[in-house]
Amino acid sequence: MKKLPITAALLGLMTLSLGSCQVAGEIFKTGIWLGVVLVILVIFLIFYFLNKGKGNT
């Protein structure tokens, strides 16, 4: 329960220090990079398991 006031304080500080459009832009930039990393990870895992399956036969 202690974590909630800290999170609320940080959120309030961000709201006061940054414009709303800038906050939204930063959130979308983070989301895009997270998506890119996840797609690369999934592609890597697909190739890994396909190659692992071919090596056993």
PyMOL commands that place a pseudoatom at each C-alpha (Angstrom):
pseudoatom trace, name=CA, resn=MET, resi=1, chain=A, elem=C, hetatm=0, pos=[0.000, 0.000, 0.000]
pseudoatom trace, name=CA, resn=LYS, resi=2, chain=A, elem=C, hetatm=0, pos=[2.944, 2.356, 0.503]
pseudoatom trace, name=CA, resn=LYS, resi=3, chain=A, elem=C, hetatm=0, pos=[3.786, 2.175, -3.169]
pseudoatom trace, name=CA, resn=LEU, resi=4, chain=A, elem=C, hetatm=0, pos=[0.536, 3.907, -4.197]
pseudoatom trace, name=CA, resn=PRO, resi=5, chain=A, elem=C, hetatm=0, pos=[1.353, 7.333, -2.647]
pseudoatom trace, name=CA, resn=ILE, resi=6, chain=A, elem=C, hetatm=0, pos=[4.817, 7.285, -4.227]
pseudoatom trace, name=CA, resn=THR, resi=7, chain=A, elem=C, hetatm=0, pos=[3.333, 6.449, -7.622]
pseudoatom trace, name=CA, resn=ALA, resi=8, chain=A, elem=C, hetatm=0, pos=[0.682, 9.126, -7.229]
pseudoatom trace, name=CA, resn=ALA, resi=9, chain=A, elem=C, hetatm=0, pos=[3.322, 11.687, -6.262]
pseudoatom trace, name=CA, resn=LEU, resi=10, chain=A, elem=C, hetatm=0, pos=[5.459, 10.828, -9.292]
pseudoatom trace, name=CA, resn=LEU, resi=11, chain=A, elem=C, hetatm=0, pos=[2.433, 10.973, -11.574]
pseudoatom trace, name=CA, resn=GLY, resi=12, chain=A, elem=C, hetatm=0, pos=[1.473, 14.357, -10.149]
pseudoatom trace, name=CA, resn=LEU, resi=13, chain=A, elem=C, hetatm=0, pos=[5.002, 15.655, -10.600]
pseudoatom trace, name=CA, resn=MET, resi=14, chain=A, elem=C, hetatm=0, pos=[5.064, 14.473, -14.215]
pseudoatom trace, name=CA, resn=THR, resi=15, chain=A, elem=C, hetatm=0, pos=[1.719, 16.122, -14.876]
pseudoatom trace, name=CA, resn=LEU, resi=16, chain=A, elem=C, hetatm=0, pos=[2.912, 19.434, -13.501]
pseudoatom trace, name=CA, resn=SER, resi=17, chain=A, elem=C, hetatm=0, pos=[6.326, 19.372, -15.149]
pseudoatom trace, name=CA, resn=LEU, resi=18, chain=A, elem=C, hetatm=0, pos=[5.345, 18.140, -18.613]
pseudoatom trace, name=CA, resn=GLY, resi=19, chain=A, elem=C, hetatm=0, pos=[2.608, 19.194, -20.973]
pseudoatom trace, name=CA, resn=SER, resi=20, chain=A, elem=C, hetatm=0, pos=[-0.104, 16.638, -21.615]
pseudoatom trace, name=CA, resn=CYS, resi=21, chain=A, elem=C, hetatm=0, pos=[0.896, 16.214, -25.254]
pseudoatom trace, name=CA, resn=GLN, resi=22, chain=A, elem=C, hetatm=0, pos=[4.506, 15.635, -24.264]
pseudoatom trace, name=CA, resn=VAL, resi=23, chain=A, elem=C, hetatm=0, pos=[3.490, 12.996, -21.720]
pseudoatom trace, name=CA, resn=ALA, resi=24, chain=A, elem=C, hetatm=0, pos=[1.359, 11.211, -24.318]
pseudoatom trace, name=CA, resn=GLY, resi=25, chain=A, elem=C, hetatm=0, pos=[4.223, 11.369, -26.806]
pseudoatom trace, name=CA, resn=GLU, resi=26, chain=A, elem=C, hetatm=0, pos=[6.660, 9.831, -24.338]
pseudoatom trace, name=CA, resn=ILE, resi=27, chain=A, elem=C, hetatm=0, pos=[4.217, 7.029, -23.523]
pseudoatom trace, name=CA, resn=PHE, resi=28, chain=A, elem=C, hetatm=0, pos=[3.765, 6.209, -27.209]
pseudoatom trace, name=CA, resn=LYS, resi=29, chain=A, elem=C, hetatm=0, pos=[7.532, 6.268, -27.840]
pseudoatom trace, name=CA, resn=THR, resi=30, chain=A, elem=C, hetatm=0, pos=[8.041, 3.801, -25.012]
pseudoatom trace, name=CA, resn=GLY, resi=31, chain=A, elem=C, hetatm=0, pos=[5.232, 1.614, -26.335]
pseudoatom trace, name=CA, resn=ILE, resi=32, chain=A, elem=C, hetatm=0, pos=[6.682, 1.589, -29.835]
pseudoatom trace, name=CA, resn=TRP, resi=33, chain=A, elem=C, hetatm=0, pos=[10.135, 0.543, -28.622]
pseudoatom trace, name=CA, resn=LEU, resi=34, chain=A, elem=C, hetatm=0, pos=[8.644, -2.130, -26.393]
pseudoatom trace, name=CA, resn=GLY, resi=35, chain=A, elem=C, hetatm=0, pos=[6.685, -3.446, -29.375]
pseudoatom trace, name=CA, resn=VAL, resi=36, chain=A, elem=C, hetatm=0, pos=[9.800, -3.502, -31.561]
pseudoatom trace, name=CA, resn=VAL, resi=37, chain=A, elem=C, hetatm=0, pos=[11.778, -5.400, -28.931]
pseudoatom trace, name=CA, resn=LEU, resi=38, chain=A, elem=C, hetatm=0, pos=[8.959, -7.917, -28.426]
pseudoatom trace, name=CA, resn=VAL, resi=39, chain=A, elem=C, hetatm=0, pos=[8.601, -8.545, -32.176]
pseudoatom trace, name=CA, resn=ILE, resi=40, chain=A, elem=C, hetatm=0, pos=[12.349, -9.119, -32.524]
pseudoatom trace, name=CA, resn=LEU, resi=41, chain=A, elem=C, hetatm=0, pos=[12.276, -11.478, -29.538]
pseudoatom trace, name=CA, resn=VAL, resi=42, chain=A, elem=C, hetatm=0, pos=[9.360, -13.476, -30.971]
pseudoatom trace, name=CA, resn=ILE, resi=43, chain=A, elem=C, hetatm=0, pos=[11.060, -13.771, -34.380]
pseudoatom trace, name=CA, resn=PHE, resi=44, chain=A, elem=C, hetatm=0, pos=[14.268, -14.923, -32.693]
pseudoatom trace, name=CA, resn=LEU, resi=45, chain=A, elem=C, hetatm=0, pos=[12.386, -17.537, -30.659]
pseudoatom trace, name=CA, resn=ILE, resi=46, chain=A, elem=C, hetatm=0, pos=[10.580, -18.841, -33.758]
pseudoatom trace, name=CA, resn=PHE, resi=47, chain=A, elem=C, hetatm=0, pos=[13.870, -19.270, -35.631]
pseudoatom trace, name=CA, resn=TYR, resi=48, chain=A, elem=C, hetatm=0, pos=[15.495, -20.825, -32.565]
pseudoatom trace, name=CA, resn=PHE, resi=49, chain=A, elem=C, hetatm=0, pos=[12.793, -23.460, -32.126]
pseudoatom trace, name=CA, resn=LEU, resi=50, chain=A, elem=C, hetatm=0, pos=[12.598, -24.188, -35.861]
pseudoatom trace, name=CA, resn=ASN, resi=51, chain=A, elem=C, hetatm=0, pos=[16.357, -24.726, -36.045]
pseudoatom trace, name=CA, resn=LYS, resi=52, chain=A, elem=C, hetatm=0, pos=[16.340, -26.792, -32.855]
pseudoatom trace, name=CA, resn=GLY, resi=53, chain=A, elem=C, hetatm=0, pos=[13.637, -29.029, -34.313]
pseudoatom trace, name=CA, resn=LYS, resi=54, chain=A, elem=C, hetatm=0, pos=[15.568, -29.551, -37.546]
pseudoatom trace, name=CA, resn=GLY, resi=55, chain=A, elem=C, hetatm=0, pos=[18.728, -30.481, -35.662]
pseudoatom trace, name=CA, resn=ASN, resi=56, chain=A, elem=C, hetatm=0, pos=[17.081, -33.350, -33.772]
pseudoatom trace, name=CA, resn=THR, resi=57, chain=A, elem=C, hetatm=0, pos=[15.848, -35.245, -36.844]
for i in range(1, 57): cmd.bond("trace and resi %d" % i, "trace and resi %d" % (i + 1))
show_as sticks, trace
zoom trace
